[in-house]
Amino acid sequence: MEPVIVQRSDHSLSRENISPEALKVLYGLKEANFVAYIAGGGVRDLLLGRQPKDFDVVTDATPNEVRRVFRNSRLIGRRFRLAHVFFGRDKIIEVATFRANMVPEPVEASDDSEPSDPPDGAAANPHHVRRDDGMIVRDNLFGTPQEDALRRDFTINALFYNIRDFSVIDYVGGLQDLSDRVIRFIGDPGLRCVEDPVRMVRAVRFAAMLGFDFEPATAAAILEHHGKLALANRSRLYEEVQKLFFCKAAKRAYELLREFGLYGMLFPELDSWLGPDRGTLECRRISEALSQVDEWRQAGREVSPALLFALMFGGMHEAKAGELADQGQHRGLALHSVTMEHFGGLTERVQVPKMVRFRTAEILASQPRLTADGGRRARPLATRSFFPEAVAYLEFMVRLTGENRETLEHALAIPWEPRQERYGADGDDRRRPRRRRRSRVFRPGNEPGPEAT
């Protein structure tokens, strides 16, 4: 297959918009006589006039060769062997070797964990492993640029920028799909969904984030295979959920997830509670909540995963907690227990970290206290780490219902003075160190009596 090569004079991508760290990696590989391209979302976003979040580099150098070129790098991964090149403490450029597809002997499906490295001398190809159900669980077979492009997920993510002559290289029709503003799987759409079901969530994210439509065969494949999402790795799904709802197009992403049946695979209990009618008050509340997330993100305001889940699950949790409160249980305690119970079942699909679960429960459980007595009982909550998120949730509820405006003003006026808590913001257990008990010094007249022995 001959690629479409667009010379520098015929495209808008400029090195001025590529990070200096990525350029150092590209030129370092070039000077070491390796092929080096910017690939994927970086090329896509620059051609669309967007600023990429990061830049991924692909090369014909093996991971070990990349490691020898860059002393400030280390190798990571088992399913995909990669090199990370470090610049300072915060900047990382990911470098991958061109990969190829291969159909090997399948292995039996087990749990959702990654396979361990095969023993030396293994008979089967250890670089590319596909389970009986079609999912790829290891893919380290090196190949050519064309093979690498063909094994990627979407045409718009398979474009290359060549640092040698500053051209854009297209093996799969991605430039045309960028122009037509469509999301299209590369190759057989059904097979691509089965190989890695998370690709269906990624397809929704790109369509929502870029405002693109789905190519008909891609849409049909997602509708047919959406149930395969139950087989996906739970930790990967949590990461994809964060990217999906923090892409500044969360409302549109939610609508697409519902349209393709993916929302029920990610959040089965909530989807069942919402029901099939998308025009209900409950569905409109979630749409409003995700619109609020989009507005905050567009304004540069931080939205934590816990606040996202509180906004998305709050309606269902408040309804169920209300039933417990009618039976005499304290409403705050009911909200906490309902939230934790829901997360207990949710982790069978999406592996939400423990800290996020607890923090979501605290945000919701604090609402009765925030609003009690006109907000006069809210001040003690200002020492808790979740207080700003609880106030943000109240802010959304005031926008939604028009109630408790004075209470919100009172809460916003309270200074936040967090004390050290047991759990840190990243989920680590940060217990205060134990104070050592001083050994008792016995002096005359201070000996233990018979009852102490």
N, C-alpha and C positions, 0 to 999 in steps of 0.2 A: 504494500500500500504506500503510495507516494503522498507525503504530507503536503498540506497547504502551508507555504512559508511566506509570511508577510514581512517585507523588509522595513527597516526603521523609518524610512520616509513615508510609509503608508499606514502607520498605526500611531496611536497617541501615547503609548507606554513610554515613560521616561525614567532614566536612572535617578533623576532628582527626587523621585517619589519612592525609591527603594531605600530601606534603612541602611545606614553605613555599615552596620554589623553584617547584614546579608551580603552587601557588596564585597566586604573583606573575605567572606567565605567563598563567594563566587570567584573572585580574582585569585584567591589562594589555590583553589582547585585548578583553575585555568593555568596558572604558572607551574603547577605540578603535572601538567599535560593530561589532565582529566577533563571530560565533558562536564559542564556544570550549567544547570538550568534553574530558574525560578519556576515553580510548578503550582498548580491548583488554584486556591482561592486568591492568592496574591496577584496572579496574572488576571484572573477574572475581575477582581475588584478594581484594579488599575485601569483596565479597559472600559469599565463602566463609570469611571470617574469617582470611585469610592476610595477611601483610605483603608488599606488592609490592616487587620489587627496584627498579623504577623506574616512572615515570609518563610516558606518551606523550600529547601534546596534539594534537587535530585541530581545524581551523578552516576558515572560508570565506575567510580571508585568503590571498592568494597568497604564495609564499615571499618575493618582493620586498617585499610589504607587511609581512610579519612582520619582515623585516630593518629596515624603517623604524620599526616600533614599538619594537623592542629593539636598541639600539645595541650591546649586548653579545652579538651573535649573528653567525653566518656561515652561508652556504648551502653544502650539500654534496650529492653524489650526481649520478648521471646517469640510472640506471634509475628511481630515485625521488628527485625533487628535494625536499630537506628543509631546514629551518632548525634549527640548534643554538643554543640560548640558554645562555650560560655564566654560572655563578655561582661565582666563585673559580676555583681551578685544577682541582678534581676533579668538580664537579657540573655536569651538562649535562641540560637538558630538551629533548627532541626534539619539534619542531612540524611537523606535516604538513598539507597542504591536502586537503580532501575530494576524493576521486578517483572517477572513473567508469570503467566498462568499455566497451570498444568493439572491434569486430572489424574490423581494418584489413587492408590488403593484406599478405600474409606476405612475409618476407625469407628468403633462403637461409640454412640453418644453416651455421655455420663452426666455430670453436673455442669454448672455454668462456669467452672473454674478453668483457667488456662492450663494446657498440658505441660508436663514437665519436659525438660530437654531429653531427647532420646539417648540411649546408651551408645557408646562408641561401637561402630561396626554394625549398626542397625541395618536390617535388610531392606526395609522400605525407605523411600526418599524422606529424609527427616525434615526437609525444608518446606514441604507443602502437604498439609494434612486436611482431608475433608471427612466429616463425620457421615454416618449412614443417612442422616436427615438432610444432608446437603450443605450444612454450615461449614465454612472454612475456619479452622482453629489454629493453623499456622501457615505462614506464607512468606518464606524467605528464599524463594528461587529467583536468582538474579537474571536479568534479561536486557533487552535493548530499549531505547526510548519509545519505539513504536509499541512494543509489548507492554511497557509500563503504562502508556496512555490507554491502551485497550483494557487493562485490568482495573482502571479507576471507575468510580461509581457513575458520575454524570458527565456529559459532554462538556459542559461549561467549566468543569473542574479538571479537565485533562489538557489544558493549554500550557505550553512551555515558552519561557523567555530565555533566549540564548545569549549569554554574556559575551560570546566571541564576536558576534556580528550584530547584536541588539535586535534580532528578528524574533517574531512570534511564530511558533510552530504548532500546527493543528492537524492531528491524525484522525479526528473523530467527528468533525463538523461542529465543533464547539463555537467557533466564531459565528456561524450562521444562527445557531440557537441563541447566542447572546443577542444577536440582532433581532431575532424573532421573539425574544423574551420567553423562552420555554425551558422547562426542566425535562430532560430526557435521559433515561438510563442508557449506558453503553452496553451493547450486546442484547441478549435475551432478557427483557425486563423481569419475567417471572423467575428466571434463574438468579438474577442479581438480588431479588428480594429474599430468596431462600438461602443463598450463600451467606448473607449477612442481613438479618431482618432489621437491624438498626438503620440501615440505609433508607428505609421507608420514613423514619422520623427525620432523618437528615433531609430527605426530599421535601418534606413539609416545611422544614426550617428555611431552606433556600427559597422556596416558592413564596413564603410569607415575608422573609427579609428583603428579597429583591423585587417583590411584586410581580413575579413571573407566573405563567400558567403551566399546567402539566400537558405534556405531549400525550395523546390519547392512549397509546400502548402502555406508557408508564403509569398513568392513572388507573387503567384496567388491572395492571399487575398488582398495584397496592391494594385495590379493592378485593382482589382475589386472595391475596396472601397475607392480609393484615393479621390473621390469627397466629402467624409464625412469630409475631413479636413476643409471644409468651415464652419463646425459647431463648430469647436474647439474654446476654449477660446483664445481671441486675445492676451492677456498679456502672457499667457503660450507659445503661438507660438513665441512671440518675444524672450522669454528666451531660447526656444529650438533652434531658429535660431542662437543666439549667441553661444550656445554650439556646434551646428553643424558646423559652419564655423570657429570656433576657436579650433577645435579638432586636428589641424595640419594635416588634410587630407581633406581640404576644396574643392580642385579640384575634388577628387573622390566623395565627398558628392554631389557636384553639378551634376556630371554625373549621379549618382544614382537617384537624385531627378527628373531629366529630363526623365530618363528611365521609372520611375514609374508614371509619370504625377503629381508628388507632387510639382514640381517647379511652375507650372502654378497655382496651388491652393494657394501657398504662395505669388507669385509675378505675378498676372495675366497680368498686362499691359506689364511688361518686357518680359514675356514668349511669349505674342502675337507679340511683336515687333521683337523678335528673330526668330520666325517662326519655323516650324518643322525640317528644315534642320540643323543638328548640325555641319556641316562643314563650315558654313559661317564665314566671318571675324568677325562678331559681336559675335558669339558664341566662337570663338577662343580667342577673346579679354577677355571675362569673364573667360575662362579657365586660360589664362595667369595671369589675375588679382588675381585669387584665388591661383594659384601657388606661386605668390609673397607673398600673405598672409601666406601661409604655410612656405615659406622660412624665412620670418621675425619671425614667431612664433617659428620655430625650432632654430633660432639663439637667442631666448630670447628677441626679440624686441617687444615692445608693439604695438598692433594694436587696435585702438578704434572702437566701433561700427560705428561711423560716417565715419571713413576712410574706413571701410569695405563696407558700403553702397555706398560711393562715387566711390570706385573701381568697384563695381558690377553694379551700375546704370549709371556710367559716360558716357558710350558710347551712350546710349539711350538719356540721357539728353543733351549731346553735339550736337547730331543730331537734336533734336527738337529746341534747342536754336539757332542752325545755321539757321534754317528757319526763326526764329524771327529776327535774326541779319540781314538777307538779306532784311527784310522789314524795316530796319532802327533802330531797337532797340539795345541798348548797349549790347554787348555780355555777360558781367558779370551780368547785371541785368536780361538778358534773362535766363541765367543758374540758377540764384537764383529763379526766378518765376517758371520755368519748374520743378525744384526740389521740391519746396513746393507744387505745384499742384499735382505732382505724389504722394507725401507722403499723401496728403489729401485723395486720393482714396485708397492708400495702407493700411491705418489704418482700413479699413473695414475688412481686413484679418489679418494683423499683427499690433499690437498696439505699434508703434514706439514712444518712449517718445519725447516730444516737443523739448527738448534740442538737442537730436540726429538729429532730422529733421533740425533744424536751423544750426547746426554745419556742417552737410553734405552739405547743400546749400552754406554755406560760403566757404567750401573747394573748391567746384567746381567753384563758382563765382569768387574766387580769382585767378584762373589760368590765365585769360587774363592779369591781372596786373603783375603776377609773370614773365610772358614771354615777356611783352612789353619792347621795347627798350633794348633788350639784358639783361633784368633783373634789369635794373637800377632804375625801379620804384617800386621794391619789398621791399625796406627797411622800409617804413612806416607800412607794414604788420607785421613786426617783433614784434610789440607791441600787436598783437592780439593772443588770446589763441590758435587759430586753426592753427597758422603759421607752427609748425612742421608737422602737418598732411597735410597741403597744399603742403609743400615741399616734403613729402613722396609720395603724389599723382603725383607730377611732376617727381619724381625719377622713378616711375613706367612708366609714359608716355615716358620718355627718353629711358628706356629699351625697350619699345614696338615699338617706332617709330624711335629711333636713332637721333631724333631732339632735339634741345635746350640743348645740353650738357654743353656749356659754361654758359648758363643761370642757369642751375642746380648748377654748381660749384659756381657761384656768390651767389645764394640763400643759399647754405650750409655754405658759409663764413660769412653770416650775423648773429650776435649774437641774440638769442631770448630773449627779455626783455618784458614779458607780463605785461600788466597793468590790474587792476581789471576791470572786465566786469560785465554786468548786470546779466548774467547767469553763474552759477558755472558748473564745469565739470560733476557733477552728476545730472544736470537738475534743481537744486533749483534756485529760483529767488533770486538773491543776489544783490538787488539794494543798492547803497550807501545810508547810512542814511541821511535823510534831515538835513540840517543845520538850526538851529533855527534862525529866524530873530530876531535881537535884538530889544527890545522895545525902542521906541524913547524917549529920555529924553528931556523934554521941559525946556528951560532956558529963562530968560528974553531976549526978542528980537528974540526968536526962536519959538514963538507961531504960530500955523497954521493960515493962512489968511482966509478971508471969503470964498475964492473959494474952500478951503479944507473941508468946513462943508456942 
